[in-house]
């Protein structure tokens, strides 16, 4: 009888363990699904619930800060990342995130500082090189920006994204013909890429080829819209993919 009870207890514990593991797997699948479709409100609720249950769960708090950043809520991303840094939490993901928040706040000197710290902490991703390229471009360090973008390319980052970012560096540096030379093959291979269309058209307008720019834009953008973008970029602002 005692042996039978012992076996039954083992089976029960095993079944509870399986049920627990299955529940965790379902939660992981749910989080993955929300991330895939960009359900930021659902992710915020998920991580806030985890923090409510375990207030010292700094890993969930960091994920929450990242979700807020991806959602475009820079203030909340800043609040949580600064709170974690105040707890002396140190990892490359948090340093990169804080750099991204600084970039969003147009404080690219500090953004570069945090990206570099992220690399010192072990960040070997192509993404951090892209981020360094963008911030250095905003600071007018065009040669350095190109170097970082090319580093990201070597690390396997999307070629189209890198070429578009390189084009923006050349645009900011006034090398409009270089922009056309870089983006024209990209446009022919993917005519529906809106950012390539816009940046190529802006460069063509700068070179005086308004009619060719109009042909590229079709009905997606008006000449007035692209001219406005051109003025914005000329004043030092920019966009990237």
C-alpha positions in Angstrom: 0.0 0.0 0.0 2.8 2.4 1.0 4.7 1.6 -2.3 1.5 2.2 -4.3 1.0 5.6 -2.5 4.6 6.6 -3.3 4.2 5.7 -7.0 1.0 7.7 -7.1 2.6 10.7 -5.5 5.5 10.5 -8.0 3.0 10.4 -10.9 1.1 13.3 -9.5 4.2 15.5 -9.1 5.2 14.5 -12.6 1.8 15.5 -14.0 1.9 18.8 -12.1 5.3 19.5 -13.5 4.2 18.7 -17.1 1.1 21.0 -16.6 3.4 23.8 -15.3 5.8 23.4 -18.2 2.9 23.4 -20.7 1.5 26.5 -19.2 4.9 28.2 -19.4 5.2 27.1 -23.0 1.8 28.5 -23.8 2.7 31.8 -22.2 6.0 31.9 -24.2 4.0 31.3 -27.4 1.6 34.0 -26.5 4.4 36.5 -25.9 6.1 35.5 -29.2 2.7 36.0 -31.0 2.2 39.4 -29.5 5.8 40.4 -30.5 5.3 39.2 -34.1 2.1 41.2 -34.6 3.3 44.3 -32.7 0.7 44.0 -29.9 2.5 46.4 -27.7 -0.5 47.0 -25.4 -0.8 43.3 -24.7 3.0 43.1 -24.0 2.8 46.0 -21.6 0.0 44.4 -19.7 1.9 41.1 -19.7 5.1 42.5 -18.2 3.2 44.8 -15.8 1.3 41.8 -14.4 4.7 40.0 -13.9 6.1 43.0 -12.1 3.0 43.3 -9.9 3.4 39.7 -8.8 7.2 40.0 -8.4 8.2 43.7 -7.9 11.9 42.8 -7.9 11.7 41.2 -11.3 14.2 43.5 -13.0 14.4 41.3 -16.1 10.6 41.8 -16.8 11.0 45.5 -16.1 13.8 45.8 -18.7 11.5 44.0 -21.2 8.8 46.5 -20.3 11.1 49.4 -21.0 12.0 47.9 -24.4 8.3 47.4 -25.3 7.6 51.0 -24.4 10.4 52.1 -26.6 9.2 50.0 -29.5 5.7 51.3 -28.9 7.0 54.9 -29.2 6.4 55.8 -25.5 9.8 57.3 -25.0 9.0 58.8 -21.6 8.1 55.5 -20.2 11.1 53.8 -21.7 13.3 56.5 -20.2 11.7 56.2 -16.8 12.1 52.4 -16.5 15.6 52.2 -18.0 16.8 55.0 -15.7 15.3 53.3 -12.8 17.1 50.1 -13.6 20.4 51.9 -14.2 19.8 53.5 -10.8 19.7 50.0 -9.3 23.2 49.5 -10.9 21.8 47.0 -13.3 24.4 46.3 -16.0 24.0 44.5 -19.3 24.6 45.3 -22.9 20.9 45.2 -23.8 20.0 47.9 -21.2 22.9 50.1 -22.3 21.8 49.8 -26.0 18.2 50.7 -25.0 19.3 53.7 -23.1 21.3 54.8 -26.1 18.3 54.5 -28.3 16.3 56.6 -25.8 19.0 59.3 -25.9 18.9 59.2 -29.7 15.1 59.6 -29.7 15.7 62.6 -27.4 18.1 64.0 -29.9 21.0 63.6 -27.5 23.3 61.7 -29.9 26.6 62.3 -28.0 25.1 60.4 -25.0 23.6 57.8 -27.4 27.0 57.1 -28.8 28.5 56.8 -25.3 25.9 54.2 -24.3 26.2 52.2 -27.5 30.0 52.1 -27.0 29.4 50.9 -23.4 27.0 48.3 -24.7 29.8 47.0 -27.0 32.2 46.9 -24.0 29.7 44.8 -22.2 29.6 42.2 -25.0 27.2 43.5 -27.6 28.4 42.0 -30.9 25.2 42.6 -32.9 25.0 44.2 -36.2 22.2 46.4 -34.9 24.4 48.4 -32.5 26.6 49.3 -35.5 23.6 50.6 -37.3 22.6 52.6 -34.3 26.2 54.0 -34.0 26.0 54.9 -37.7 22.8 56.8 -37.3 23.9 58.8 -34.3 27.3 59.6 -35.8 25.5 60.8 -39.0 23.3 63.0 -36.9 26.5 64.4 -35.3 28.0 65.1 -38.7 30.7 62.4 -38.3 30.0 61.0 -41.8 33.1 59.0 -42.4 32.7 57.2 -39.0 29.0 56.7 -39.7 29.8 55.0 -43.0 32.3 52.8 -41.3 29.7 51.6 -38.7 27.1 50.9 -41.4 29.6 48.8 -43.4 30.5 47.0 -40.2 26.8 46.1 -39.8 26.7 44.9 -43.4 29.7 42.6 -42.8 27.8 41.2 -39.8 24.9 40.3 -42.0 22.5 43.2 -41.6 19.9 43.7 -44.3 21.6 45.1 -47.4 18.7 47.3 -48.5 18.5 48.9 -45.0 22.3 49.5 -45.0 22.3 51.0 -48.5 19.5 53.3 -47.6 21.3 54.5 -44.5 24.5 55.0 -46.4 22.5 57.0 -48.9 21.3 59.2 -46.0 24.9 59.8 -44.9 25.9 60.8 -48.4 22.8 63.0 -48.7 23.6 64.8 -45.4 27.2 65.3 -46.8 25.8 66.8 -50.0 26.9 63.9 -52.3 23.6 63.7 -54.2 25.0 61.9 -57.2 26.5 59.2 -54.9 23.0 58.8 -53.4 21.5 58.2 -56.9 24.3 55.8 -57.8 23.7 53.8 -54.6 19.9 53.8 -54.6 19.0 53.4 -58.3 19.9 49.7 -58.5 18.0 49.2 -55.2 15.0 50.9 -56.7 15.1 48.7 -59.8 15.2 45.6 -57.7 12.5 46.7 -55.3 10.4 49.5 -56.9 7.8 49.4 -54.1 10.2 50.3 -51.3 8.8 53.6 -50.1 11.9 54.8 -48.3 14.2 54.0 -51.3 11.7 55.8 -53.5 11.6 58.9 -51.3 15.3 59.2 -50.8 16.1 58.6 -54.4 13.6 61.2 -55.5 14.9 63.7 -53.1 18.5 63.3 -54.4 17.2 63.6 -58.0 15.3 66.8 -57.1 18.5 68.2 -55.5 20.3 67.4 -58.8 17.6 69.2 -60.7 15.9 66.0 -62.2 12.4 66.9 -61.1 10.7 65.0 -63.9 12.6 61.8 -63.2 11.8 62.1 -59.5 8.1 62.5 -60.3 8.3 59.3 -62.4 9.8 57.4 -59.5 7.2 58.7 -57.0 4.2 57.9 -59.1 1.1 58.5 -56.9 2.8 57.6 -53.6 4.2 61.0 -52.9 3.6 64.5 -54.4 6.5 66.6 -55.5 5.6 69.1 -52.7 5.8 66.4 -50.1 9.3 65.3 -51.3 10.5 68.9 -51.5 9.4 69.3 -47.9 11.4 66.2 -46.9 14.4 67.5 -48.8 14.3 70.8 -46.8 14.0 68.8 -43.6 17.0 66.7 -44.4 19.0 69.7 -45.5 18.5 71.2 -42.1 20.1 68.2 -40.4 17.2 65.9 -39.7 16.9 62.5 -41.2 15.3 59.1 -41.3 16.5 55.6 -41.5 15.4 52.0 -41.8 
